Amino acid sequence: MAILLVTYDLKQPGQNYGPVHDYLRQFAHCKQMESVWLLDTTTTTETIREGVRARADNNDIVFVARLMREWSSWNYTCAAWLNDPARNW
């Protein structure tokens, strides 16, 4: 299992967030910032990238990275989610 950070920038024209959000909601997740999701999953970064890409336009930007336990935040409610013992680092 891993905690993945997923971020995207959906460009004009289109900006159809619905399919992207529906796809990401299927995973254990936390989302506080506009286009940033944290996923707790066994799915690879490449598979997540392709899942988002399949629901995005050709000019959109997608970035997926595996997080490690070393992180810090400020006023970020997903910090509690990340610190939950149920997380699968």
N, C-alpha and C positions, 0 to 999 in steps of 0.2 A: 504494500500500500504506500501511497505517497500523498503529500499535500501539493497540489499544483496551483500556480497562479496563472490565471487566464485574463488577458486584456486584449482589447480590440478597439479599432477606430473605424466605424462604418461611415464611409464617405458619401457625398452627394453623387448622383441621384440615388434614391432608394432609401437608405438608412432604415431598413426593415428589421427592427430589433426583435420582434416577436419570435420568429423561428430560432434565432440564436439563443434567446432567453429560455425558450421551451426546451431546447437541447441541453443547456447547462443545468437547468433545474432538476434534471433526472438524476444528478449526482448529489451526494451529501455536499452542501455548499454553504458559503457565507458571502453575502454581497452587501457592501455598504457604500462603496464608491461607484460612480456612474458606469464605467466600463471595465471594472475590475472584479473578478470572481475568484474565490478560493474554493478548490474542490478537494475532497477527501476521496480518493479513488485508486483502483488498481489499474486503471486505463493509462496507456502511455501518453506522453506529451504529443507524439505524432498523431495518435488516434484522435485526441481531443482537438488538435489543430485542424485536422481534416474534417472533423464533425462540425466545427464552427465554419470553416471555409466553405463547406457544402451548403451552408445556409446564408452565406454572405455574398457580396458582389465581388467581381474580379478586381476592383480598385480598393477594396477594404484592406485593413491591416490587422493581422492576428499575431499575438505573441503568447506562448505557453512555456512555463518554466517550472521545474520541480523546486520546491522550497526546502530548506534545511531548518533545523531547530533554531539556528541563530538568526534572529530577526528583532526588530524593534518598531514601535509605533507610538503615535500620540493621538488621543481622541478617536481611536479606531475600535469600534465595538466588535469587530471580528477578532480582536486580540483574545477576548474571552473564549471564543470558538476555537481558536488555535491552541489555547492553553488547556482546553478540556482534555482530561485523560483518555477520552474516547477517540481522540484523533490518532490516526494511523501514520505516524511519521515513518 
